Protein backbone atom coordinates (compact mmCIF):
# COMPACT_ATOMS: atom_id res chain seq x y z
CA UNK A 1 0.00 0.00 0.00
CA UNK A 2 1.16 3.53 -0.78
CA UNK A 3 0.52 6.51 1.45
CA UNK A 4 -1.82 8.56 -0.75
CA UNK A 5 -1.74 11.80 1.21
CA UNK A 6 -1.72 14.41 -0.16
CA UNK A 7 -1.42 12.69 -3.57
CA UNK A 8 0.39 9.97 -5.46
CA UNK A 9 2.43 11.24 -8.40
CA UNK A 10 3.16 8.72 -11.14
CA UNK A 11 5.55 9.11 -14.04
CA UNK A 12 5.86 7.51 -17.43
CA UNK A 13 9.44 6.50 -18.29
CA UNK A 14 10.29 6.48 -22.01
CA UNK A 15 10.38 9.98 -23.52
CA UNK A 16 9.25 11.46 -20.21
CA UNK A 17 12.31 10.75 -18.05
CA UNK A 18 14.75 9.79 -20.83
CA UNK A 19 14.72 9.78 -24.66
CA UNK A 20 13.60 6.54 -26.30
CA UNK A 21 11.68 7.21 -29.50
CA UNK A 22 14.68 8.62 -31.45
CA UNK A 23 16.51 5.28 -31.16
CA UNK A 24 13.62 3.46 -32.81
CA UNK A 25 13.36 5.99 -35.60
CA UNK A 26 17.11 5.86 -36.27
CA UNK A 27 16.91 2.06 -36.50
CA UNK A 28 13.96 2.38 -38.85
CA UNK A 29 16.02 4.58 -41.18
CA UNK A 30 18.74 1.91 -41.32
CA UNK A 31 16.17 -0.77 -42.15
CA UNK A 32 14.77 1.38 -44.95
CA UNK A 33 18.27 1.66 -46.40
CA UNK A 34 18.58 -2.10 -46.21
CA UNK A 35 15.27 -2.57 -48.03
CA UNK A 36 15.98 -0.14 -50.85
CA UNK A 37 17.60 -2.84 -52.96
CA UNK A 38 14.44 -4.97 -52.73
CA UNK A 39 11.48 -2.62 -52.48
CA UNK A 40 10.24 -0.48 -55.34
CA UNK A 41 6.79 0.47 -54.04
CA UNK A 42 5.58 3.60 -52.31
CA UNK A 43 5.28 4.48 -48.62
CA UNK A 44 7.68 1.92 -47.22
CA UNK A 45 7.62 3.63 -43.81
CA UNK A 46 3.86 3.12 -43.56
CA UNK A 47 4.27 -0.56 -44.44
CA UNK A 48 6.78 -1.02 -41.61
CA UNK A 49 4.46 0.78 -39.20
CA UNK A 50 1.48 -1.37 -40.14
CA UNK A 51 3.58 -4.49 -39.62
CA UNK A 52 4.38 -3.34 -36.08
CA UNK A 53 0.74 -2.63 -35.29
CA UNK A 54 -0.39 -5.97 -36.70
CA UNK A 55 2.00 -7.75 -34.36
CA UNK A 56 1.42 -5.73 -31.18
CA UNK A 57 -1.00 -8.27 -29.73
CA UNK A 58 1.62 -10.99 -30.23
CA UNK A 59 4.97 -9.32 -29.57
CA UNK A 60 3.89 -6.38 -27.42
CA UNK A 61 5.73 -3.06 -27.20
CA UNK A 62 9.48 -2.60 -27.20
CA UNK A 63 12.67 -3.36 -29.06
CA UNK A 64 12.12 -7.12 -29.29
CA UNK A 65 8.71 -6.79 -30.91
CA UNK A 66 10.03 -4.05 -33.18
CA UNK A 67 12.94 -6.22 -34.32
CA UNK A 68 10.78 -9.26 -35.04
CA UNK A 69 8.32 -7.13 -37.02
CA UNK A 70 11.13 -5.59 -39.03
CA UNK A 71 12.60 -9.02 -39.82
CA UNK A 72 9.19 -10.19 -40.95
CA UNK A 73 8.82 -7.11 -43.16
CA UNK A 74 12.23 -7.57 -44.76
CA UNK A 75 11.53 -11.22 -45.55
CA UNK A 76 8.13 -10.35 -47.02
CA UNK A 77 9.21 -7.33 -49.05
CA UNK A 78 12.34 -8.99 -50.39
CA UNK A 79 10.26 -12.07 -51.30
CA UNK A 80 12.63 -14.20 -49.25
CA UNK A 81 15.78 -12.88 -50.92
CA UNK A 82 17.14 -11.20 -47.77
CA UNK A 83 20.39 -12.82 -46.63
CA UNK A 84 21.67 -13.82 -43.22
CA UNK A 85 23.94 -10.81 -42.87
CA UNK A 86 21.00 -8.47 -43.43
CA UNK A 87 18.89 -10.29 -40.85
CA UNK A 88 21.82 -10.01 -38.44
CA UNK A 89 21.94 -6.27 -39.02
CA UNK A 90 18.31 -5.95 -37.93
CA UNK A 91 19.04 -8.04 -34.84
CA UNK A 92 22.02 -5.81 -34.04
CA UNK A 93 19.85 -2.72 -34.43
CA UNK A 94 17.37 -4.22 -31.98
CA UNK A 95 20.16 -4.94 -29.51
CA UNK A 96 21.38 -1.35 -29.80
CA UNK A 97 17.91 -0.09 -28.86
CA UNK A 98 17.93 -2.33 -25.78
CA UNK A 99 21.35 -1.19 -24.59
CA UNK A 100 21.52 2.52 -25.38
CA UNK A 101 22.93 4.74 -22.63
CA UNK A 102 20.28 6.38 -20.49
CA UNK A 103 20.68 10.15 -20.62
CA UNK A 104 18.03 11.84 -18.54
CA UNK A 105 15.92 14.59 -20.07
CA UNK A 106 16.93 17.99 -18.76
CA UNK A 107 15.44 18.73 -15.36
CA UNK A 108 14.35 15.17 -14.51
CA UNK A 109 16.75 14.52 -11.67
CA UNK A 110 16.19 17.92 -10.09
CA UNK A 111 12.40 17.55 -10.36
CA UNK A 112 12.33 14.11 -8.75
CA UNK A 113 14.59 15.39 -5.98
CA UNK A 114 12.22 18.29 -5.37
CA UNK A 115 9.18 15.97 -5.27
CA UNK A 116 10.75 13.16 -3.26
CA UNK A 117 8.60 13.86 -0.20
CA UNK A 118 5.53 12.85 -2.21
CA UNK A 119 4.76 9.17 -2.84
CA UNK A 120 6.11 8.61 -6.35
CA UNK A 121 5.33 5.79 -8.78
CA UNK A 122 6.77 4.77 -12.15
CA UNK A 123 4.31 3.27 -14.64
CA UNK A 124 5.75 2.17 -17.97
CA UNK A 125 4.71 -0.24 -20.69
CA UNK A 126 6.78 -2.63 -22.73
CA UNK A 127 8.96 -5.70 -22.40
CA UNK A 128 9.64 -6.54 -18.74
CA UNK A 129 13.37 -7.22 -19.11
CA UNK A 130 13.94 -4.21 -21.36
CA UNK A 131 12.11 -1.79 -19.09
CA UNK A 132 13.74 -3.14 -15.93
CA UNK A 133 17.14 -2.70 -17.58
CA UNK A 134 16.42 0.91 -18.54
CA UNK A 135 15.17 1.76 -15.05
CA UNK A 136 18.31 0.24 -13.53
CA UNK A 137 20.58 2.09 -15.99
CA UNK A 138 18.79 5.36 -15.29
CA UNK A 139 19.73 5.36 -11.61
CA UNK A 140 16.27 6.69 -10.72
CA UNK A 141 14.78 3.58 -9.14
CA UNK A 142 15.21 4.70 -5.54
CA UNK A 143 12.91 7.68 -6.06
CA UNK A 144 9.86 5.46 -6.60
CA UNK A 145 7.84 3.69 -3.95
CA UNK A 146 6.36 1.45 -6.65
CA UNK A 147 7.31 0.49 -10.20
CA UNK A 148 4.76 -1.06 -12.55
CA UNK A 149 5.62 -2.44 -16.00
CA UNK A 150 2.42 -3.11 -17.92
CA UNK A 151 1.55 -4.47 -21.36
CA UNK A 152 -0.88 -1.65 -22.12
CA UNK A 153 -1.88 1.70 -20.65
CA UNK A 154 -5.61 2.28 -20.74
CA UNK A 155 -8.48 3.03 -18.37
CA UNK A 156 -8.74 -0.57 -17.19
CA UNK A 157 -5.01 -0.84 -16.44
CA UNK A 158 -4.97 2.33 -14.37
CA UNK A 159 -8.11 1.41 -12.46
CA UNK A 160 -6.61 -1.97 -11.65
CA UNK A 161 -3.41 -0.34 -10.36
CA UNK A 162 -5.30 2.18 -8.27
CA UNK A 163 -7.33 -0.60 -6.70
CA UNK A 164 -4.21 -2.65 -6.01
CA UNK A 165 -2.55 0.24 -4.18
CA UNK A 166 -5.74 1.55 -2.60
CA UNK A 167 -5.41 4.94 -4.30
CA UNK A 168 -8.44 7.10 -4.93
CA UNK A 169 -8.53 8.48 -8.49
CA UNK A 170 -8.88 12.04 -7.20
CA UNK A 171 -5.55 11.60 -5.38
CA UNK A 172 -3.71 10.31 -8.43
CA UNK A 173 -1.53 12.31 -10.83
CA UNK A 174 0.06 10.85 -13.96
CA UNK A 175 2.81 12.63 -15.86
CA UNK A 176 3.84 11.58 -19.36
CA UNK A 177 4.57 12.49 -22.96
CA UNK A 178 1.75 10.46 -24.54
CA UNK A 179 -1.76 11.89 -24.49
CA UNK A 180 -3.15 8.52 -25.55
CA UNK A 181 -1.42 6.38 -22.92
CA UNK A 182 -0.41 8.67 -20.07
CA UNK A 183 -2.92 11.50 -19.89
CA UNK A 184 -6.38 11.05 -21.38
CA UNK A 185 -7.14 7.75 -19.57
CA UNK A 186 -6.38 9.49 -16.27
CA UNK A 187 -8.94 12.20 -16.92
CA UNK A 188 -11.54 9.56 -17.81
CA UNK A 189 -11.07 7.72 -14.50
CA UNK A 190 -11.13 10.89 -12.40
CA UNK A 191 -7.44 11.59 -11.86
CA UNK A 192 -5.16 14.41 -12.95
CA UNK A 193 -3.10 14.04 -16.11
CA UNK A 194 -0.07 16.16 -16.99
CA UNK A 195 1.18 16.19 -20.57
CA UNK A 196 4.83 17.06 -21.23
CA UNK A 197 5.37 16.69 -24.99
CA UNK A 198 8.58 15.13 -26.27
CA UNK A 199 10.34 16.18 -29.48
CA UNK A 200 8.82 13.24 -31.37
CA UNK A 201 5.88 10.89 -30.81
CA UNK A 202 5.33 7.42 -32.25
CA UNK A 203 2.42 7.45 -34.70
CA UNK A 204 0.53 4.88 -32.62
CA UNK A 205 0.50 7.24 -29.63
CA UNK A 206 -0.98 10.29 -31.37
CA UNK A 207 -4.55 11.52 -30.92
CA UNK A 208 -6.51 14.16 -32.79
CA UNK A 209 -6.80 17.68 -31.44
CA UNK A 210 -10.58 17.29 -31.28
CA UNK A 211 -10.28 14.14 -29.17
CA UNK A 212 -7.76 15.75 -26.85
CA UNK A 213 -10.00 18.81 -26.45
CA UNK A 214 -12.72 16.60 -24.97
CA UNK A 215 -10.53 15.99 -21.90
CA UNK A 216 -9.21 18.07 -19.04
CA UNK A 217 -5.49 17.93 -18.34
CA UNK A 218 -2.47 20.12 -17.71
CA UNK A 219 0.18 20.75 -20.34
CA UNK A 220 3.73 21.77 -19.53
CA UNK A 221 6.67 22.57 -21.77
CA UNK A 222 9.25 21.17 -19.36
CA UNK A 223 9.29 18.77 -16.44
CA UNK A 224 10.92 21.58 -14.47
CA UNK A 225 7.50 23.26 -14.31
CA UNK A 226 5.93 20.28 -12.53
CA UNK A 227 6.77 21.07 -8.87
CA UNK A 228 5.18 24.51 -9.13
CA UNK A 229 2.05 23.04 -10.73
CA UNK A 230 1.73 20.42 -8.02
CA UNK A 231 2.34 22.93 -5.24
CA UNK A 232 -0.37 25.15 -6.69
CA UNK A 233 -2.99 22.39 -6.82
CA UNK A 234 -2.08 20.19 -3.85
CA UNK A 235 -0.44 22.27 -1.16
C-alpha positions in Angstrom: 0.0 0.0 0.0 1.2 3.5 -0.8 0.5 6.5 1.5 -1.8 8.6 -0.8 -1.7 11.8 1.2 -1.7 14.4 -0.2 -1.4 12.7 -3.6 0.4 10.0 -5.5 2.4 11.2 -8.4 3.2 8.7 -11.1 5.6 9.1 -14.0 5.9 7.5 -17.4 9.4 6.5 -18.3 10.3 6.5 -22.0 10.4 10.0 -23.5 9.3 11.5 -20.2 12.3 10.7 -18.1 14.8 9.8 -20.8 14.7 9.8 -24.7 13.6 6.5 -26.3 11.7 7.2 -29.5 14.7 8.6 -31.5 16.5 5.3 -31.2 13.6 3.5 -32.8 13.4 6.0 -35.6 17.1 5.9 -36.3 16.9 2.1 -36.5 14.0 2.4 -38.9 16.0 4.6 -41.2 18.7 1.9 -41.3 16.2 -0.8 -42.1 14.8 1.4 -44.9 18.3 1.7 -46.4 18.6 -2.1 -46.2 15.3 -2.6 -48.0 16.0 -0.1 -50.8 17.6 -2.8 -53.0 14.4 -5.0 -52.7 11.5 -2.6 -52.5 10.2 -0.5 -55.3 6.8 0.5 -54.0 5.6 3.6 -52.3 5.3 4.5 -48.6 7.7 1.9 -47.2 7.6 3.6 -43.8 3.9 3.1 -43.6 4.3 -0.6 -44.4 6.8 -1.0 -41.6 4.5 0.8 -39.2 1.5 -1.4 -40.1 3.6 -4.5 -39.6 4.4 -3.3 -36.1 0.7 -2.6 -35.3 -0.4 -6.0 -36.7 2.0 -7.8 -34.4 1.4 -5.7 -31.2 -1.0 -8.3 -29.7 1.6 -11.0 -30.2 5.0 -9.3 -29.6 3.9 -6.4 -27.4 5.7 -3.1 -27.2 9.5 -2.6 -27.2 12.7 -3.4 -29.1 12.1 -7.1 -29.3 8.7 -6.8 -30.9 10.0 -4.0 -33.2 12.9 -6.2 -34.3 10.8 -9.3 -35.0 8.3 -7.1 -37.0 11.1 -5.6 -39.0 12.6 -9.0 -39.8 9.2 -10.2 -41.0 8.8 -7.1 -43.2 12.2 -7.6 -44.8 11.5 -11.2 -45.5 8.1 -10.4 -47.0 9.2 -7.3 -49.0 12.3 -9.0 -50.4 10.3 -12.1 -51.3 12.6 -14.2 -49.3 15.8 -12.9 -50.9 17.1 -11.2 -47.8 20.4 -12.8 -46.6 21.7 -13.8 -43.2 23.9 -10.8 -42.9 21.0 -8.5 -43.4 18.9 -10.3 -40.9 21.8 -10.0 -38.4 21.9 -6.3 -39.0 18.3 -5.9 -37.9 19.0 -8.0 -34.8 22.0 -5.8 -34.0 19.8 -2.7 -34.4 17.4 -4.2 -32.0 20.2 -4.9 -29.5 21.4 -1.4 -29.8 17.9 -0.1 -28.9 17.9 -2.3 -25.8 21.4 -1.2 -24.6 21.5 2.5 -25.4 22.9 4.7 -22.6 20.3 6.4 -20.5 20.7 10.1 -20.6 18.0 11.8 -18.5 15.9 14.6 -20.1 16.9 18.0 -18.8 15.4 18.7 -15.4 14.3 15.2 -14.5 16.8 14.5 -11.7 16.2 17.9 -10.1 12.4 17.6 -10.4 12.3 14.1 -8.7 14.6 15.4 -6.0 12.2 18.3 -5.4 9.2 16.0 -5.3 10.8 13.2 -3.3 8.6 13.9 -0.2 5.5 12.9 -2.2 4.8 9.2 -2.8 6.1 8.6 -6.4 5.3 5.8 -8.8 6.8 4.8 -12.1 4.3 3.3 -14.6 5.8 2.2 -18.0 4.7 -0.2 -20.7 6.8 -2.6 -22.7 9.0 -5.7 -22.4 9.6 -6.5 -18.7 13.4 -7.2 -19.1 13.9 -4.2 -21.4 12.1 -1.8 -19.1 13.7 -3.1 -15.9 17.1 -2.7 -17.6 16.4 0.9 -18.5 15.2 1.8 -15.1 18.3 0.2 -13.5 20.6 2.1 -16.0 18.8 5.4 -15.3 19.7 5.4 -11.6 16.3 6.7 -10.7 14.8 3.6 -9.1 15.2 4.7 -5.5 12.9 7.7 -6.1 9.9 5.5 -6.6 7.8 3.7 -3.9 6.4 1.4 -6.6 7.3 0.5 -10.2 4.8 -1.1 -12.6 5.6 -2.4 -16.0 2.4 -3.1 -17.9 1.5 -4.5 -21.4 -0.9 -1.6 -22.1 -1.9 1.7 -20.6 -5.6 2.3 -20.7 -8.5 3.0 -18.4 -8.7 -0.6 -17.2 -5.0 -0.8 -16.4 -5.0 2.3 -14.4 -8.1 1.4 -12.5 -6.6 -2.0 -11.7 -3.4 -0.3 -10.4 -5.3 2.2 -8.3 -7.3 -0.6 -6.7 -4.2 -2.7 -6.0 -2.5 0.2 -4.2 -5.7 1.6 -2.6 -5.4 4.9 -4.3 -8.4 7.1 -4.9 -8.5 8.5 -8.5 -8.9 12.0 -7.2 -5.5 11.6 -5.4 -3.7 10.3 -8.4 -1.5 12.3 -10.8 0.1 10.8 -14.0 2.8 12.6 -15.9 3.8 11.6 -19.4 4.6 12.5 -23.0 1.8 10.5 -24.5 -1.8 11.9 -24.5 -3.2 8.5 -25.5 -1.4 6.4 -22.9 -0.4 8.7 -20.1 -2.9 11.5 -19.9 -6.4 11.0 -21.4 -7.1 7.7 -19.6 -6.4 9.5 -16.3 -8.9 12.2 -16.9 -11.5 9.6 -17.8 -11.1 7.7 -14.5 -11.1 10.9 -12.4 -7.4 11.6 -11.9 -5.2 14.4 -13.0 -3.1 14.0 -16.1 -0.1 16.2 -17.0 1.2 16.2 -20.6 4.8 17.1 -21.2 5.4 16.7 -25.0 8.6 15.1 -26.3 10.3 16.2 -29.5 8.8 13.2 -31.4 5.9 10.9 -30.8 5.3 7.4 -32.2 2.4 7.5 -34.7 0.5 4.9 -32.6 0.5 7.2 -29.6 -1.0 10.3 -31.4 -4.6 11.5 -30.9 -6.5 14.2 -32.8 -6.8 17.7 -31.4 -10.6 17.3 -31.3 -10.3 14.1 -29.2 -7.8 15.7 -26.8 -10.0 18.8 -26.5 -12.7 16.6 -25.0 -10.5 16.0 -21.9 -9.2 18.1 -19.0 -5.5 17.9 -18.3 -2.5 20.1 -17.7 0.2 20.8 -20.3 3.7 21.8 -19.5 6.7 22.6 -21.8 9.3 21.2 -19.4 9.3 18.8 -16.4 10.9 21.6 -14.5 7.5 23.3 -14.3 5.9 20.3 -12.5 6.8 21.1 -8.9 5.2 24.5 -9.1 2.1 23.0 -10.7 1.7 20.4 -8.0 2.3 22.9 -5.2 -0.4 25.2 -6.7 -3.0 22.4 -6.8 -2.1 20.2 -3.9 -0.4 22.3 -1.2 
